[in-house]
């Protein structure tokens, strides 16, 4: 928790924020002295690369060419997020945003496969949303133990023992391991609370949650005491529910003023919104009705920014600080106005606990009604969505300079598996492409021998000179690629 809050003279109310105020809005102590609460981070992830296959020939006394015995490479480690009930914020990822899983080991001779890389398990708080850098939601993680594989490790390369066939008895090459997924993701934490307390700074939200639960938020008589969302557990009869004390909002919060924009996302999951209105404020131009309208306008403006609309959430009005005589008179004056709008109104005092029992049972009633309306919770299942079948495995496109571009997942994967320093491996790639139908498609597209062929993308590709009549690897007098006449009849 930061050691002091923003005093009123820093200009927070008119939207001007100094450097220390920006530090506090992000959950840091003034001057950046250590993060305390982080609810949004960008992670740079690298899954483990697959290990290379091994090209080896079994050798022993009186059996110098015992056949290929190279093992396969190990699979690279995955990176997985898991909801951990003991995780409270994203602080650790703010400090260490680069995470990498271990790669698979290379295969060895004597049919020894390489070890798989270790998976990397990253614990996250309940209510964490995983997004791409462009804002696309990949997963919404709620419920202890929920997992999401965000980056998959690369497949290990096949050794020459696995590549041997009746026609290719002695492969002199192995396949390379595939690289693991590399991507940036954004983690956003949205508090999982049943009830959200909203209102202006110093309206008494922290005092209210402290009086109704065991939470002990920082409380003071100046604005922006609460710099991070606080969660409290409230009991009302047999009902138990959580209440979130969301840092104070001001007019213009949805456009970035004050601290509100930093924490508006924490309201999205709450089923009930409670407006805590200060009936004892001495600020000119403020009263409970105008405060309510300002906060409602900010919530409405945030509807266009958030993932879950707030307009359908039930509202409760809390007229706070009625232990002050002038505040009680004002509460009695404005109460009919809110009731005419169809809102339930409670006059309370966090200092004397007046009205808190009735408020707690009203919250429990609304929370229970929301829970009863939800469909029965089903156990978490792993949903596997295989790639659609029937589409083209590759495409051939003629470029403006007369060259030809081959795109597709299979050709790209095969390129990553090929050791281009080994002529036989390059010839094996040519055979695979030919069996896939690339030769025929190039000819149909008008390619002639010697034409430039690119495989991949225009910006990242491998360039070949197309010579279909030349069988790669056929030189050397040892027969077809992958064969060795010395092995015949062994």
N, C-alpha and C positions, 0 to 999 in steps of 0.2 A: 504494500500500500504506500503511495507517495507520502512524504513526511508533512506536506502542507498543501492546502488547496489554493485555487486561484482567487485572490481577493477581488472585490467588486471593481476596484479602480483599474484593472487591467483592460477594461473595455470589452469584456465578454458579451455584455448584453446588447451591444450594437454590432456584434459580428466580427470585430477586429480582434485578432488573436496574436499574442506575442509568442516567442519561441517556447517559453516555458509552458504556456497554455497548450501548444501543439504537442509537447512531450506528454502532458497529462492526458490529453485526448487519446493518445495511443497507449496509455497505461505505463508511461515511464516516469521516473522521478525527474524533477527539474534538472535541465542540463544534460539529460540522457544518462543519468547514473543508474543504470540497471533497469531492465524491464520487469514489470510486476504482473501485468495482465495483458495477454495478447490474444486477440480473437480473429486475426486475419494474417496469414503468412503465405508466401510463395516458396514452394519447395522445388529443388532441382534434383530430379531422380534419375538414377542410372541402374537398370537391372543388370544382372550378371551376364557376361558373354558366355556362349557355349564353348567348351573346349574343343580343340582340333582333334580330328581323327589321326591315327598313326598308320604310316605305311611301313610295314615290317615283313620280313620273310623268315620263316622258322629255319633255324640252322642247328644242326647237331652232327656228331661224328658219323661219317658214311651217309649223311643226308644233308648235303650243302644247300639244297633247294627244297625244303620241306613244305613249301606253300605259304601263302600270305597268312600272317597271324596278328596283324595290327588291330588294336582295340578301338572302340568308339570313344569320342570325347564326352565329358560329362555335361549335363545341362546347367545353364546359368541360373542363379537364384532369382526368385520373384521378389517384388516389393509389395507388401500387403498392409492395408490399414485395418486396425481392429479397435472397436469401441471398448475403452477401459474405464470402468466406473471410478477408478482412483485418479484419473487424469482430469485436471480442472481447467487448464488453459493450453494454449499452443506455444508457451514460452520456450520450451526446449527447441522447437523447430525454428523459432525466431533467432535463437543463438546459433543454431547449426542447420542452415537451410539446405545443405548439400548432403544427400544420402545415396549410398551405393551398395548394392548387393554383391556378394562375391561371385566370381566366375567359375565355370566348370573346369576341371583339370583335363589335360591332354591325355588321350589314350596311349597305351604302351604296347610293346610286343608281347607275345605269348598270350594273346587274346585278353589282355587286361584293359578293361574300360576305365576311363577317367572318372574320378569322383564328381558328383553333382555339387554345384555351388550351394552355399547356405542361403535359405530364404531370409529376407529382412522383414521383420514384423514391427510396424510402427503403431504404438498405441495413441489413440486420439480420444478426446472427450465425447461424451454422448451429445448428439446434436451437431456434429461436424458435417459440413457440406463440402464435397470435393468437386472442384470446377477446373476446367481447362484455363489456360491463360486468356482465351477469348471469351470466357464467361459461360461456356456450356457446362451444365451440371452433369457430372459423371456418376455421383452417388450421394445419397442423403443418409448418413449413418446414424441410426438411432437404435437403442437397445443393446445392453451389455453383450459382448461377444460377437456382434455383427462384424463381418469381414468383407473387404473389397480388395481384389488384386488389381492394383493400379498400373503396375508395370511387370511384364512377363519376361523371364529370362530367355536367352537365346538357346536354340536347340544345339546339342553337340554334333560335331561332324562325324560321319561314318568312317571307320577305319577300312583299310584295304581288304580285311577279311570279310567284312560285310558287303563289300562291293564285288567280290568274286562271284562269278557265275560259271555255268558250263562252257560258255564261249569266251569268257574273260577270266581265265584261271589265275593270272598273276598280275593284278593291278599294281602298278608302280606308283600309286598316288593315293591320297586319302582326301576327304572333304574337310574344309575348314568349319569351325564352329560359327554359328550365326550370332550377330551382336544382339544384346538385350535391348529392350525398349529404353529410350532416353526421352524424357519429357519434363516440362514444367507444369506443376499443378498449383492451384490456389486452394487453401483450406480456410473456410469461414466457420466460426463457431456461433451457433444460435442457441441460446439458453433453452433448455427443456423445462419450462415452468407452466403450471396450470393457470396462474393469474399473474398479470403484469401491472405493476403500479406505475402510472405515468403522471407527470405534472411538472410544473416549473421548479427550478432550483429552490431549495429551502422551503418547499411546500410541506415537508414533514414525512416524506416517503420512508427515509431511513429510520426515523423514530417509530413509524408505524410498523415496519417489518420487525424492528427490534422488540417492540411491545407484544407482537403476536406470535413470535417464533423465538428460537434460540440463537438466531443470527445476531452478530454484533458488528454492524457496519459503523463506519466513522460518522459521527454526528457533530455538527457545529452550526452556529447561527450566521453563516455566510454562504453565498452561492457556491455551487459546484464542490460541495464536500464529498459527494459520491462520485468517484472517478472510474469505478468499474461496477458492473452489475453484481448485485448481491442476491443470493438465493436463501430463502428460509422455508422451513417445513412447518406448516400450520395444522393443528388438529382442531376439529369442530365436531364434537360427538364422536361418532365412529368414522368420520371422514378425515382423511389425511391428504393434503395436497401441498404443492410447492408454490411459493410466491416469489416473483423476481422484482427487486427494486432496481428499476432502470435509471441510469444517470439522467439528470434534469434536462429537459428540453426547453428551448426558447423559440421565439418566432424566427423562422428562416432555418431551422435545424435541418430540414430536408434538402436545403441548398448548401449545407456545409457550415452554417454558423453555430457557434457554441460547441457543445460536446455531443449533441443529440444524434447527428448523422453517424457518428462512430458506433452507436449502440442501438439504433432503431431496429436492426435486424434481430435483436434479442426479444422483441415483442412478437415476432411473427408466429412463434409456436404456441403462444398463450391462447387459451380458449376464452378467457374473460379479461377485459380491460377495466381497471379501476382508476378513475380520475381522482387524484388527491389534490384538493383545492385549498389553498391557504386563505383562511378567513381573517387572519390577523396581520396580513401584509401591510406595510406602511409605504410601499412604493407608489408614487403617483401614477394614475392611469390604469391601475390594476384592480380587479375585483374578481370574485369566483366565476361569474358568467363570462367575462372577457377572457379569463385564463382558459376556461373550458373551450371556448370557440377557437382560440389560438392553437391549442394542442390538437383539437380535432382537425383543424386545417392542415397541420403538419402531418398527422397520420394519413389524411386523404392524399396529400402530396406524395407521401412515401409509398402509397399503393402502387404507383406507376413504377417504382424502383424495386420494390420487394418481390419475392417469389410467391407470397401468399397474401391475398387481399385482406385488409383489416376491417372493411366496412360491415361484414356480417357478424363481427364479434359482439356479444352482449356487453353493455357498459354499466358501471356502477359509479355513482357520485359519492365521494367522501368529502364532507365539509369539515376540515380539520382545525384543530386548535380552539375548540369551543370552550376550553377552560378559561380563556380570556373573555371577559364580559362583552367587550365591543365585538369580538369575533362571534360570540353566540347570537348577538342581536343581528349581525349581518347574515349569519347562517339561516336564521328564521325568516329573514327578509327575502333571500334568494331561493329558498327551498321550493316554494310554489312554482317558480319559473322552471326549474328542472323537472318537477313532477308533471307539469303540463306537457313536457316533451316526452313523457313516457319513461322516464329514467327513475330507477330506485335511488333514494337519497338516504345517507346516513350521516348524522352529526356525531363526530367522535373527537376524542382527545387522546393522543398518544401519551401525554404526560400523566393523565389521571386514569387512563384505560376506559374512560366513559364511551359506551357504544361499541366497543371492540368485540364483545361477545356476539351481539346481533350481526355485526358486519362479517364476522368469521362464519357464522351459520349461513348467511346469504351467499357468501363466496362458495361454500361447500355445496349448497343447493345448485348453483349454476355449473360448478365443475362436475358434479354428479350427473346432471342432465346432459352435459356434453359427452361424458364418458359413456353413458347409456346409449347415446345416439350413434356411437362409433361401431363399425362392424367388428365382429369377433376377431381378435388377433390370431393370426396364423403363425406357425413356426417359420423362422427364416429358412428360405430355400435358396440353393444355388441355381441361378437361372443361366442356362447355357444357350446362347444364340449363335448357332453355326452360320457361317457365311452362306448366302443364297447360292443354290446350284443352278446350272443352266446358262450362266452368263459366259462371255468369252474369257478364256484363260489368258489371252494376250491380244494385243492389237498392234497392227503395223500401220504407221502413218508416214507419208512422204513429206519431208520438210522443204522449205523454200529453196535451199541450196542444193537440192537434188539428193540429199542423203535420206536415210530411212530410220525412223525411230520405232523401237519395239518396247512396248510398255506392258505391264502385267505383274501380278504377285509372284508367279512361278519363275519367270525369267530373272526377276530381281533377287529372289531367294537363291537361285542357282548361281548367280554371279557372286553373291557373298560367300558361297561355299567353295568357290573355285580358287585354287592356288595357281595364279598366272605365271609363276616361275617354273611350273612343271608342264612341259608340252603335252604329256599324256592327260593331265587333268584338264587342260584347255580342250583337247580333243574329246574328252568325255562330255564336257559342256556342249560342244558342237553336236555330239550324238543326241544328247537330251533335247536340245532345241529342234533338231531335225525330227525326232520322234513326236515332238509337240506340234509339228506342222509349220514351223517358222519358215523353212526353206520354200515350201509351196506358196505360202502367203507372200513372201518377198518376191518370188517370181511373178505371182499374179499382180502384184503392185507395180511391176515394171522394173524391178531391180535387175541389173546385169552384173556379170562377174567383175569384181573390182570395185563395186559400189560401196560407199561408206555406210556402215550400219551402226547405229547407236542403240544400246540396251540400257534402259533406266528412265531418266527424264532428260529434258533438254539441258538442264543446269547441272545434273549429276548423272553421268553415264559412262559406260565403257565403250570404246570405239573399236570397230573391227573393219577389216577389208573383206568383203564377201567373196569367197572363192568356192562355190559349191562343188566344183569338180575335183578339188583337192581333199583327200581324206587325211585329216590331221592325225599325226602320230604314226603314219603308215611307213615312214622311212626307218631304216635301221636293220631290215632283214629279219626281224624277229616275228613276223606275221602280223595279224590284225592287232589293233590297239587292245592292250590288256591281256595279250596272250604271250606265251613264251614256249617255243618249240622244245626247249630243254626240259619242260615239265611233261611233255607228252609221254605217256606210257609209264610214268613213275608209279 
